[in-house]
Amino acid sequence: MHNPPPAAGREALAAKVYQAVKQSIFDFQLLPGERFSENELAQQLQVSRTPVRQALFNLEREGYVEVLFRSGWQVKAFDFDYFEELYDLRIVLECEAVRRLCAMSAADCHTALAAEQRFWAESEPLTQGKPVALADEAFHRALVAATANRQFLLLHTELTEKLSLVRRLDFTRDDRILATYQQHQAILQAILAQRCEPALRLLTLHISESKAAVREITLHRLHQARLTLQASDDNKEGLRATPR
């Protein structure tokens, strides 16, 4: 008879299950509204139900899943009003970051955004949606990080994660990838020239386009996003990966 793993081992296993399930939600392998059971996840991940249950309760507290009375679990359906409120908060936070960037010396501003300028304006453009989505998140994080305000950055990081589900849908279409490159270049150009008001208008429009797209999300589009992501990333293991 095997002894149960020590507490630290159980916590580590639950954390790996948590990351696997959360990534599957982000990759649309588990879609909003989709139902599943603890037993199904335990079998897929080849673990016992205990770390699965612990991971799911953590995800429930964060708003990603919900427990159904005597019916297992469900990925939480999109709350469109909630996402739009998060976008409004992003606009406020990032516009303040732009104001502070434009108030810096030209040399400090160029130093703070040098990596983003190289990536978006000088390097060969990426064409795959997922890497562009991650680069887009890094771009907006860089704007806020340049303020050197740790609380700004902490709040922005939380917002970015909460919006990841809907933002990454933007990058399953080629036209949105191209638009992102063009808009980031224009925002950078305005900030580096310390033209604050044009930079604020461009940034607000850029974020507002993503906000408007939230209302266009349908179940069909989510299914298409899952197919697109699977086709472009054949090696992705998702829930098939076994935590050790």
Accessible surface in RSA format (square Angstrom, percent):
REM  Atomic radii and reference values for relative SASA: ProtOr
REM  Chains: A
REM  Algorithm: Lee & Richards
REM  Probe-radius: 1.40
REM  Slices: 20
REM RES _ NUM      All-atoms   Total-Side   Main-Chain    Non-polar    All polar
REM                ABS   REL    ABS   REL    ABS   REL    ABS   REL    ABS   REL
RES MET A   1   240.57 124.6 155.49 102.9  85.08 202.6 131.05 111.4 109.51 145.1
RES HIS A   2   178.17  97.4 159.33 110.7  18.83  48.2 109.76 113.1  68.40  79.6
RES ASN A   3   136.65  94.2 115.16 111.3  21.49  51.7  24.91  60.0 111.74 108.0
RES PRO A   4   105.85  77.1  86.58  78.9  19.28  70.1  93.37  77.1  12.48  77.6
RES PRO A   5    67.38  49.1  60.68  55.3   6.70  24.3  66.81  55.2   0.57   3.5
RES PRO A   6   100.02  72.9  89.33  81.4  10.69  38.8  99.94  82.5   0.08   0.5
RES ALA A   7    60.74  55.8  54.25  83.7   6.49  14.8  54.71  77.0   6.03  16.0
RES ALA A   8    78.81  72.5  64.09  98.9  14.73  33.5  71.78 101.1   7.04  18.6
RES GLY A   9    29.84  36.8   0.00   N/A  29.84  36.8  23.53  64.6   6.31  14.1
RES ARG A  10   100.09  42.0  98.48  50.2   1.61   3.8  33.43  45.7  66.66  40.4
RES GLU A  11    99.90  57.4  96.03  72.6   3.87   9.2  40.87  79.1  59.03  48.2
RES ALA A  12    53.48  49.2  44.50  68.7   8.99  20.4  52.29  73.6   1.20   3.2
RES LEU A  13    42.04  23.4  40.38  28.9   1.66   4.2  41.51  29.2   0.53   1.4
RES ALA A  14     2.11   1.9   1.71   2.6   0.40   0.9   2.03   2.9   0.09   0.2
RES ALA A  15    53.42  49.1  47.15  72.8   6.27  14.3  52.92  74.5   0.50   1.3
RES LYS A  16    93.51  45.6  87.61  53.8   5.91  14.1  59.09  53.2  34.42  36.7
RES VAL A  17     0.00   0.0   0.00   0.0   0.00   0.0   0.00   0.0   0.00   0.0
RES TYR A  18    28.22  13.2  28.22  16.1   0.00   0.0  21.76  16.4   6.46   8.0
RES GLN A  19   107.51  60.1 105.70  77.3   1.81   4.3  41.96  89.3  65.55  49.7
RES ALA A  20    16.78  15.4   7.91  12.2   8.87  20.2  16.34  23.0   0.44   1.2
RES VAL A  21     0.03   0.0   0.03   0.0   0.00   0.0   0.03   0.0   0.00   0.0
RES LYS A  22    15.61   7.6  15.61   9.6   0.00   0.0   7.50   6.7   8.11   8.6
RES GLN A  23    54.61  30.5  53.49  39.1   1.12   2.7  17.59  37.4  37.02  28.1
RES SER A  24     0.04   0.0   0.00   0.0   0.04   0.1   0.04   0.1   0.00   0.0
RES ILE A  25     0.45   0.3   0.28   0.2   0.17   0.4   0.28   0.2   0.17   0.5
RES PHE A  26    16.20   8.1  15.37   9.5   0.83   2.2  15.37   9.3   0.83   2.4
RES ASP A  27     9.22   6.5   8.06   8.0   1.15   2.7   5.73  13.5   3.49   3.5
RES PHE A  28     0.03   0.0   0.03   0.0   0.00   0.0   0.03   0.0   0.00   0.0
RES GLN A  29    32.89  18.4  23.35  17.1   9.54  22.7  14.03  29.9  18.86  14.3
RES LEU A  30    10.80   6.0  10.79   7.7   0.01   0.0  10.79   7.6   0.01   0.0
RES LEU A  31     4.91   2.7   4.91   3.5   0.00   0.0   4.91   3.4   0.00   0.0
RES PRO A  32    14.56  10.6   5.01   4.6   9.55  34.7   5.12   4.2   9.44  58.7
RES GLY A  33    32.90  40.6   0.00   N/A  32.90  40.6  17.07  46.8  15.83  35.5
RES GLU A  34    61.40  35.3  52.48  39.7   8.92  21.2  30.87  59.7  30.53  24.9
RES ARG A  35   152.92  64.2 130.28  66.4  22.63  53.9  43.04  58.8 109.88  66.6
RES PHE A  36    14.43   7.2   6.73   4.2   7.70  20.0  13.15   8.0   1.28   3.7
RES SER A  37    36.80  31.1  36.56  48.8   0.24   0.6  32.89  70.0   3.91   5.5
RES GLU A  38    20.78  11.9  18.34  13.9   2.44   5.8   6.41  12.4  14.37  11.7
RES ASN A  39    76.15  52.5  74.51  72.0   1.64   3.9  14.84  35.7  61.31  59.3
RES GLU A  40    87.89  50.5  85.75  64.9   2.14   5.1  34.21  66.2  53.68  43.8
RES LEU A  41     1.75   1.0   1.75   1.3   0.00   0.0   1.75   1.2   0.00   0.0
RES ALA A  42     8.52   7.8   7.34  11.3   1.18   2.7   7.63  10.7   0.89   2.4
RES GLN A  43   138.04  77.2 118.04  86.3  20.00  47.6  46.65  99.3  91.39  69.3
RES GLN A  44    91.68  51.3  76.62  56.0  15.06  35.8  32.36  68.9  59.31  45.0
RES LEU A  45     0.00   0.0   0.00   0.0   0.00   0.0   0.00   0.0   0.00   0.0
RES GLN A  46   126.96  71.0  96.32  70.4  30.64  73.0  33.81  72.0  93.15  70.6
RES VAL A  47    23.81  15.7   3.59   3.3  20.22  48.7  14.09  12.2   9.72  26.4
RES SER A  48    68.75  58.1  52.62  70.2  16.14  37.2  52.38 111.5  16.38  22.9
RES ARG A  49   107.82  45.3 104.31  53.2   3.51   8.4  30.47  41.6  77.34  46.9
RES THR A  50    76.92  54.7  75.54  76.6   1.38   3.3  44.97  60.4  31.95  48.3
RES PRO A  51     9.66   7.0   8.59   7.8   1.07   3.9   9.66   8.0   0.00   0.0
RES VAL A  52     0.00   0.0   0.00   0.0   0.00   0.0   0.00   0.0   0.00   0.0
RES ARG A  53    84.31  35.4  84.31  43.0   0.00   0.0  30.20  41.3  54.11  32.8
RES GLN A  54    57.40  32.1  51.90  37.9   5.50  13.1  28.83  61.4  28.56  21.7
RES ALA A  55     0.00   0.0   0.00   0.0   0.00   0.0   0.00   0.0   0.00   0.0
RES LEU A  56     0.00   0.0   0.00   0.0   0.00   0.0   0.00   0.0   0.00   0.0
RES PHE A  57    84.89  42.5  84.55  52.4   0.34   0.9  84.55  51.3   0.34   1.0
RES ASN A  58    39.82  27.5  38.75  37.4   1.07   2.6   8.41  20.2  31.40  30.4
RES LEU A  59     0.00   0.0   0.00   0.0   0.00   0.0   0.00   0.0   0.00   0.0
RES GLU A  60    57.85  33.2  47.67  36.1  10.19  24.3  16.61  32.1  41.25  33.7
RES ARG A  61   181.27  76.1 141.56  72.2  39.70  94.5  76.94 105.1 104.33  63.2
RES GLU A  62    85.06  48.8  57.63  43.6  27.42  65.3  37.56  72.6  47.50  38.8
RES GLY A  63    32.84  40.5   0.00   N/A  32.84  40.5  18.06  49.6  14.79  33.1
RES TYR A  64    17.92   8.4  14.33   8.2   3.59   9.3  15.12  11.4   2.80   3.5
RES VAL A  65     1.85   1.2   0.00   0.0   1.85   4.5   0.00   0.0   1.85   5.0
RES GLU A  66    56.08  32.2  56.08  42.4   0.00   0.0  15.18  29.4  40.90  33.4
RES VAL A  67    77.02  50.7  60.45  54.7  16.57  39.9  60.45  52.5  16.57  44.9
RES LEU A  68    35.80  19.9  31.21  22.3   4.59  11.5  33.04  23.2   2.76   7.4
RES PHE A  69   167.65  83.9 142.79  88.4  24.86  64.7 149.65  90.7  18.00  51.5
RES ARG A  70   217.39  91.3 166.29  84.8  51.10 121.7  71.43  97.6 145.96  88.5
RES SER A  71    57.35  48.5  33.77  45.1  23.59  54.3  19.19  40.9  38.17  53.5
RES GLY A  72    25.50  31.4   0.00   N/A  25.50  31.4  16.76  46.0   8.74  19.6
RES TRP A  73     4.41   1.8   4.41   2.1   0.00   0.0   1.21   0.6   3.20   5.2
RES GLN A  74    26.94  15.1  26.94  19.7   0.00   0.0   0.00   0.0  26.94  20.4
RES VAL A  75     1.49   1.0   1.49   1.4   0.00   0.0   1.49   1.3   0.00   0.0
RES LYS A  76    96.62  47.1  89.99  55.2   6.63  15.8  41.99  37.8  54.63  58.2
RES ALA A  77    60.31  55.5  50.34  77.7   9.97  22.7  50.34  70.9   9.97  26.4
RES PHE A  78    29.96  15.0   9.92   6.1  20.04  52.1  10.84   6.6  19.12  54.7
RES ASP A  79    78.14  54.7  70.72  70.4   7.42  17.5  27.54  64.8  50.60  50.5
RES PHE A  80    58.32  29.2  55.23  34.2   3.09   8.0  55.23  33.5   3.09   8.8
RES ASP A  81    85.72  60.0  83.04  82.7   2.68   6.3  23.73  55.8  61.99  61.8
RES TYR A  82    86.00  40.1  83.17  47.3   2.82   7.3  72.33  54.4  13.66  16.8
RES PHE A  83    12.55   6.3  12.55   7.8   0.00   0.0  12.55   7.6   0.00   0.0
RES GLU A  84    38.59  22.2  38.59  29.2   0.00   0.0   5.28  10.2  33.31  27.2
RES GLU A  85   113.70  65.3 107.54  81.4   6.16  14.7  41.87  81.0  71.82  58.6
RES LEU A  86    16.35   9.1  16.35  11.7   0.00   0.0  16.35  11.5   0.00   0.0
RES TYR A  87     1.15   0.5   1.15   0.7   0.00   0.0   0.00   0.0   1.15   1.4
RES ASP A  88    62.63  43.9  60.19  59.9   2.44   5.8  26.42  62.2  36.21  36.1
RES LEU A  89    69.31  38.6  66.00  47.2   3.31   8.3  68.82  48.3   0.48   1.3
RES ARG A  90     4.30   1.8   4.30   2.2   0.00   0.0   0.00   0.0   4.30   2.6
RES ILE A  91    28.84  16.4  28.84  21.5   0.00   0.0  28.84  20.8   0.00   0.0
RES VAL A  92   101.89  67.0  96.38  87.3   5.51  13.3 100.87  87.6   1.01   2.7
RES LEU A  93    11.11   6.2   9.71   6.9   1.40   3.5  11.11   7.8   0.00   0.0
RES GLU A  94     0.00   0.0   0.00   0.0   0.00   0.0   0.00   0.0   0.00   0.0
RES CYS A  95    10.67   8.1  10.67  11.9   0.00   0.0   3.80   9.6   6.87   7.4
RES GLU A  96    52.04  29.9  52.04  39.4   0.00   0.0  17.00  32.9  35.04  28.6
RES ALA A  97     0.04   0.0   0.04   0.1   0.00   0.0   0.04   0.1   0.00   0.0
RES VAL A  98     0.00   0.0   0.00   0.0   0.00   0.0   0.00   0.0   0.00   0.0
RES ARG A  99   113.18  47.5 107.65  54.9   5.53  13.2  39.86  54.5  73.32  44.4
RES ARG A 100    95.17  40.0  89.09  45.4   6.08  14.5  30.28  41.4  64.89  39.3
RES LEU A 101     0.00   0.0   0.00   0.0   0.00   0.0   0.00   0.0   0.00   0.0
RES CYS A 102    15.62  11.8   4.56   5.1  11.07  26.0   4.81  12.2  10.81  11.7
RES ALA A 103    88.81  81.7  48.31  74.5  40.50  92.1  59.72  84.1  29.09  77.1
RES MET A 104    49.43  25.6  37.22  24.6  12.21  29.1  44.57  37.9   4.85   6.4
RES SER A 105    62.41  52.7  44.77  59.7  17.64  40.6  52.40 111.6  10.01  14.0
RES ALA A 106    49.79  45.8  44.26  68.3   5.53  12.6  44.39  62.5   5.40  14.3
RES ALA A 107    73.17  67.3  60.71  93.7  12.46  28.3  69.57  98.0   3.60   9.5
RES ASP A 108    85.70  60.0  81.56  81.2   4.15   9.8  12.72  29.9  72.99  72.8
RES CYS A 109     0.02   0.0   0.02   0.0   0.00   0.0   0.02   0.1   0.00   0.0
RES HIS A 110    88.94  48.6  86.46  60.1   2.48   6.3  63.44  65.4  25.49  29.7
RES THR A 111   107.90  76.7  90.70  92.0  17.19  41.0  69.43  93.3  38.46  58.1
RES ALA A 112    42.04  38.7  11.13  17.2  30.92  70.3  23.23  32.7  18.81  49.8
RES LEU A 113     0.21   0.1   0.00   0.0   0.21   0.5   0.21   0.1   0.00   0.0
RES ALA A 114    36.60  33.6  31.06  47.9   5.54  12.6  36.16  50.9   0.44   1.2
RES ALA A 115    56.43  51.9  49.86  76.9   6.56  14.9  50.34  70.9   6.08  16.1
RES GLU A 116    23.36  13.4  23.27  17.6   0.09   0.2   1.50   2.9  21.86  17.8
RES GLN A 117    51.02  28.5  51.02  37.3   0.00   0.0  15.34  32.7  35.68  27.1
RES ARG A 118   131.69  55.3 131.69  67.1   0.00   0.0  54.04  73.9  77.65  47.1
RES PHE A 119    60.47  30.3  57.67  35.7   2.80   7.3  59.64  36.2   0.84   2.4
RES TRP A 120     2.70   1.1   0.48   0.2   2.22   5.2   0.10   0.1   2.60   4.2
RES ALA A 121    47.40  43.6  15.31  23.6  32.09  73.0  17.12  24.1  30.28  80.2
RES GLU A 122   117.63  67.5  79.68  60.3  37.95  90.3  41.11  79.5  76.52  62.5
RES SER A 123    57.56  48.6  40.24  53.7  17.33  39.9  26.40  56.2  31.16  43.7
RES GLU A 124   151.57  87.0 132.73 100.4  18.84  44.9  59.18 114.5  92.39  75.4
RES PRO A 125    72.56  52.9  63.52  57.9   9.04  32.9  63.52  52.4   9.04  56.2
RES LEU A 126    66.88  37.2  62.09  44.4   4.79  12.1  64.61  45.4   2.28   6.1
RES THR A 127   102.14  72.6  87.83  89.0  14.31  34.1  69.09  92.8  33.05  50.0
RES GLN A 128    90.07  50.4  88.77  64.9   1.31   3.1  38.10  81.1  51.97  39.4
RES GLY A 129    14.08  17.4   0.00   N/A  14.08  17.4   5.31  14.6   8.78  19.7
RES LYS A 130    48.58  23.7  43.36  26.6   5.22  12.4  36.49  32.8  12.09  12.9
RES PRO A 131    58.36  42.5  52.26  47.6   6.10  22.2  55.67  46.0   2.68  16.7
RES VAL A 132     0.47   0.3   0.25   0.2   0.22   0.5   0.47   0.4   0.00   0.0
RES ALA A 133     2.22   2.0   1.72   2.7   0.50   1.1   1.72   2.4   0.50   1.3
RES LEU A 134    83.81  46.7  77.60  55.5   6.20  15.6  78.06  54.8   5.75  15.5
RES ALA A 135    15.86  14.6   8.25  12.7   7.61  17.3  14.59  20.6   1.27   3.4
RES ASP A 136     4.85   3.4   4.85   4.8   0.00   0.0   0.00   0.0   4.85   4.8
RES GLU A 137    25.56  14.7  24.05  18.2   1.51   3.6   9.51  18.4  16.05  13.1
RES ALA A 138    47.82  44.0  41.89  64.6   5.93  13.5  44.81  63.1   3.01   8.0
RES PHE A 139     0.00   0.0   0.00   0.0   0.00   0.0   0.00   0.0   0.00   0.0
RES HIS A 140     1.24   0.7   1.24   0.9   0.00   0.0   0.24   0.3   1.00   1.2
RES ARG A 141   106.40  44.7 106.40  54.2   0.00   0.0  36.47  49.8  69.93  42.4
RES ALA A 142    20.88  19.2  13.57  20.9   7.31  16.6  19.06  26.8   1.82   4.8
RES LEU A 143     0.00   0.0   0.00   0.0   0.00   0.0   0.00   0.0   0.00   0.0
RES VAL A 144     0.11   0.1   0.11   0.1   0.00   0.0   0.11   0.1   0.00   0.0
RES ALA A 145    43.36  39.9  28.88  44.6  14.48  32.9  30.20  42.5  13.17  34.9
RES ALA A 146    19.49  17.9   0.81   1.2  18.68  42.5  11.62  16.4   7.87  20.8
RES THR A 147    18.78  13.4   0.04   0.0  18.73  44.6   1.82   2.4  16.96  25.6
RES ALA A 148    92.65  85.2  56.97  87.9  35.67  81.1  69.62  98.0  23.02  61.0
RES ASN A 149    46.73  32.2  38.70  37.4   8.02  19.3   9.17  22.1  37.55  36.3
RES ARG A 150   204.15  85.7 194.76  99.3   9.39  22.4  73.66 100.7 130.49  79.1
RES GLN A 151   124.73  69.7 120.64  88.2   4.09   9.7  58.05 123.6  66.68  50.6
RES PHE A 152    43.27  21.6  43.02  26.6   0.25   0.6  43.27  26.2   0.00   0.0
RES LEU A 153    39.35  21.9  39.35  28.1   0.00   0.0  39.35  27.6   0.00   0.0
RES LEU A 154    98.10  54.6  93.86  67.1   4.24  10.6  97.62  68.6   0.48   1.3
RES LEU A 155    69.28  38.6  67.25  48.1   2.03   5.1  68.51  48.1   0.77   2.1
RES HIS A 156     0.88   0.5   0.88   0.6   0.00   0.0   0.15   0.2   0.73   0.9
RES THR A 157    60.18  42.8  56.69  57.5   3.49   8.3  56.49  75.9   3.69   5.6
RES GLU A 158    81.32  46.7  75.83  57.4   5.49  13.1  30.81  59.6  50.51  41.2
RES LEU A 159     4.40   2.4   4.25   3.0   0.15   0.4   4.25   3.0   0.15   0.4
RES THR A 160    17.46  12.4  17.46  17.7   0.00   0.0  16.21  21.8   1.26   1.9
RES GLU A 161    72.30  41.5  69.19  52.3   3.12   7.4  14.65  28.3  57.66  47.1
RES LYS A 162    88.85  43.3  82.76  50.8   6.09  14.5  39.02  35.1  49.83  53.1
RES LEU A 163     0.00   0.0   0.00   0.0   0.00   0.0   0.00   0.0   0.00   0.0
RES SER A 164     3.06   2.6   3.06   4.1   0.00   0.0   0.00   0.0   3.06   4.3
RES LEU A 165    14.93   8.3  14.92  10.7   0.01   0.0  14.93  10.5   0.00   0.0
RES VAL A 166     7.43   4.9   0.49   0.4   6.94  16.7   0.49   0.4   6.94  18.8
RES ARG A 167     9.51   4.0   8.18   4.2   1.33   3.2   4.08   5.6   5.43   3.3
RES ARG A 168    30.73  12.9  27.41  14.0   3.32   7.9  10.02  13.7  20.72  12.6
RES LEU A 169     1.18   0.7   1.18   0.8   0.00   0.0   1.18   0.8   0.00   0.0
RES ASP A 170     6.99   4.9   6.43   6.4   0.57   1.3   3.41   8.0   3.59   3.6
RES PHE A 171    12.42   6.2   9.98   6.2   2.43   6.3  10.12   6.1   2.30   6.6
RES THR A 172    32.00  22.8   8.94   9.1  23.06  55.0   8.15  11.0  23.84  36.0
RES ARG A 173    94.99  39.9  90.86  46.3   4.13   9.8  41.72  57.0  53.26  32.3
RES ASP A 174   119.36  83.6 108.40 107.9  10.96  25.9  38.29  90.1  81.07  80.9
RES ASP A 175    79.81  55.9  68.16  67.8  11.65  27.6  47.06 110.8  32.75  32.7
RES ARG A 176    27.84  11.7  27.84  14.2   0.00   0.0  14.25  19.5  13.59   8.2
RES ILE A 177    13.61   7.7  13.61  10.1   0.00   0.0  13.61   9.8   0.00   0.0
RES LEU A 178   108.02  60.2 104.96  75.1   3.06   7.7 107.86  75.7   0.16   0.4
RES ALA A 179    19.11  17.6  17.96  27.7   1.15   2.6  19.11  26.9   0.00   0.0
RES THR A 180     1.27   0.9   1.27   1.3   0.00   0.0   0.01   0.0   1.26   1.9
RES TYR A 181    10.75   5.0  10.75   6.1   0.00   0.0  10.21   7.7   0.54   0.7
RES GLN A 182   101.49  56.8  95.07  69.5   6.42  15.3  32.98  70.2  68.51  52.0
RES GLN A 183    39.27  22.0  36.47  26.7   2.80   6.7  26.35  56.1  12.93   9.8
RES HIS A 184     0.00   0.0   0.00   0.0   0.00   0.0   0.00   0.0   0.00   0.0
RES GLN A 185    70.22  39.3  65.59  47.9   4.63  11.0  16.20  34.5  54.02  41.0
RES ALA A 186    34.04  31.3  28.49  44.0   5.54  12.6  32.31  45.5   1.72   4.6
RES ILE A 187     0.40   0.2   0.40   0.3   0.00   0.0   0.40   0.3   0.00   0.0
RES LEU A 188     0.58   0.3   0.58   0.4   0.00   0.0   0.58   0.4   0.00   0.0
RES GLN A 189   131.16  73.3 124.26  90.8   6.90  16.4  38.98  83.0  92.17  69.9
RES ALA A 190     1.24   1.1   0.38   0.6   0.86   2.0   0.72   1.0   0.52   1.4
RES ILE A 191     0.00   0.0   0.00   0.0   0.00   0.0   0.00   0.0   0.00   0.0
RES LEU A 192    26.63  14.8  18.55  13.3   8.08  20.3  18.85  13.2   7.78  20.9
RES ALA A 193    59.63  54.8  28.83  44.5  30.79  70.1  40.49  57.0  19.14  50.7
RES GLN A 194    69.82  39.0  47.70  34.9  22.12  52.7  12.17  25.9  57.65  43.7
RES ARG A 195   128.81  54.1 122.73  62.6   6.08  14.5  44.64  61.0  84.17  51.0
RES CYS A 196    35.27  26.7  30.89  34.5   4.37  10.3  21.09  53.4  14.18  15.3
RES GLU A 197   106.10  60.9 104.77  79.3   1.33   3.2  49.15  95.1  56.94  46.5
RES PRO A 198    28.39  20.7  27.29  24.9   1.09   4.0  28.33  23.4   0.06   0.4
RES ALA A 199     0.00   0.0   0.00   0.0   0.00   0.0   0.00   0.0   0.00   0.0
RES LEU A 200    15.69   8.7  15.32  11.0   0.37   0.9  15.62  11.0   0.08   0.2
RES ARG A 201   153.10  64.3 143.66  73.2   9.45  22.5  75.10 102.6  78.00  47.3
RES LEU A 202    63.54  35.4  60.20  43.1   3.34   8.4  60.92  42.8   2.62   7.1
RES LEU A 203     0.04   0.0   0.04   0.0   0.00   0.0   0.04   0.0   0.00   0.0
RES THR A 204    48.96  34.8  48.96  49.6   0.00   0.0  41.59  55.9   7.37  11.1
RES LEU A 205   106.26  59.2 103.04  73.7   3.22   8.1 105.72  74.2   0.54   1.5
RES HIS A 206    10.00   5.5   9.19   6.4   0.81   2.1   5.70   5.9   4.30   5.0
RES ILE A 207     1.66   0.9   0.24   0.2   1.42   3.4   1.66   1.2   0.00   0.0
RES SER A 208    37.43  31.6  34.40  45.9   3.03   7.0  24.20  51.5  13.23  18.5
RES GLU A 209    61.43  35.3  50.96  38.6  10.47  24.9  28.43  55.0  33.00  26.9
RES SER A 210    17.12  14.5  14.65  19.6   2.47   5.7   1.75   3.7  15.37  21.5
RES LYS A 211    53.42  26.1  53.40  32.8   0.02   0.1  21.04  18.9  32.38  34.5
RES ALA A 212    63.36  58.3  49.48  76.4  13.88  31.6  58.71  82.7   4.65  12.3
RES ALA A 213    17.16  15.8  15.59  24.1   1.57   3.6  16.84  23.7   0.32   0.8
RES VAL A 214     2.05   1.4   1.47   1.3   0.58   1.4   1.86   1.6   0.19   0.5
RES ARG A 215   128.37  53.9 102.40  52.2  25.97  61.8  50.24  68.7  78.13  47.4
RES GLU A 216   107.35  61.6  93.60  70.8  13.75  32.7  39.40  76.2  67.95  55.5
RES ILE A 217    13.36   7.6   4.09   3.0   9.27  22.3   4.09   2.9   9.27  25.1
RES THR A 218    73.13  52.0  66.84  67.8   6.29  15.0  67.01  90.0   6.12   9.3
RES LEU A 219   107.51  59.9  98.37  70.4   9.14  23.0  99.12  69.6   8.39  22.6
RES HIS A 220   127.40  69.6 120.49  83.8   6.91  17.7  83.67  86.2  43.73  50.9
RES ARG A 221    37.18  15.6  35.36  18.0   1.83   4.3  31.75  43.4   5.43   3.3
RES LEU A 222     6.91   3.8   6.91   4.9   0.00   0.0   6.91   4.9   0.00   0.0
RES HIS A 223    74.08  40.5  73.54  51.1   0.54   1.4  49.27  50.8  24.82  28.9
RES GLN A 224    81.82  45.8  81.51  59.6   0.32   0.8  20.08  42.7  61.75  46.8
RES ALA A 225     1.95   1.8   0.24   0.4   1.71   3.9   1.46   2.1   0.49   1.3
RES ARG A 226    47.74  20.0  47.73  24.3   0.01   0.0   5.01   6.9  42.72  25.9
RES LEU A 227   105.66  58.8 101.07  72.3   4.59  11.5 101.31  71.1   4.35  11.7
RES THR A 228    59.35  42.2  52.73  53.5   6.62  15.8  37.88  50.9  21.47  32.5
RES LEU A 229    26.14  14.6  25.11  18.0   1.03   2.6  25.11  17.6   1.03   2.8
RES GLN A 230    83.02  46.4  74.61  54.5   8.42  20.0  34.65  73.7  48.38  36.7
RES ALA A 231    77.57  71.3  50.51  78.0  27.06  61.5  59.30  83.5  18.27  48.4
RES SER A 232    58.73  49.6  21.04  28.1  37.69  86.8  23.77  50.6  34.97  49.0
RES ASP A 233    51.92  36.4  46.39  46.2   5.53  13.1  16.91  39.8  35.01  34.9
RES ASP A 234   119.21  83.5  87.80  87.4  31.41  74.3  35.43  83.4  83.78  83.6
RES ASN A 235   136.76  94.3 116.99 113.1  19.77  47.6  32.96  79.3 103.80 100.3
RES LYS A 236    56.61  27.6  49.48  30.4   7.12  17.0  25.09  22.6  31.51  33.6
RES GLU A 237   100.75  57.8  97.45  73.7   3.30   7.8  32.50  62.9  68.25  55.7
RES GLY A 238     9.18  11.3   0.00   N/A   9.18  11.3   3.95  10.9   5.23  11.7
RES LEU A 239    18.46  10.3  17.08  12.2   1.38   3.5  17.16  12.0   1.30   3.5
RES ARG A 240   169.77  71.3 148.83  75.9  20.94  49.9  76.43 104.4  93.34  56.6
RES ALA A 241    34.84  32.0  32.13  49.6   2.71   6.2  34.79  49.0   0.05   0.1
RES THR A 242    34.15  24.3  14.81  15.0  19.34  46.1   6.51   8.7  27.64  41.8
RES PRO A 243    17.79  13.0   4.19   3.8  13.60  49.4  12.58  10.4   5.21  32.4
RES ARG A 244   204.67  85.9 165.99  84.6  38.68  92.1  96.56 132.0 108.11  65.5
END  Absolute sums over single chains surface
CHAIN  1 A    12967.3      11102.6       1864.7       7261.0       5706.3
END  Absolute sums over all chains
TOTAL         12967.3      11102.6       1864.7       7261.0       5706.3
